[in-house]
Amino acid sequence: MEIVNCVLPKKKASMRLSKPKRRTMKFTEVQKKALNAIFEVTEKPPRETMQMISEHLQLEFKTVLNYFNRNRQRQLDLQRQQIQTENQ
């Protein structure tokens, strides 16, 4: 039995060891309204408050944390953009 010249088929890139693709998180209208209302009151709520929010809205803590981090970053970006347009 000669196996020396045996050519194995190449695996496709999609079949390699890769993490399963994550689905994009879509907030419900109720979740969006609640998160936006809380953000207007406080842009950086304490960790305990975010934990309560995540439990109440049935979201993962990480999702709530990311929401506040991203919203703060968006506000900074908007402020920078407004300053740039005013200076031109």
Beta strands, then each sheet from edge to edge (+ up, - down):
end
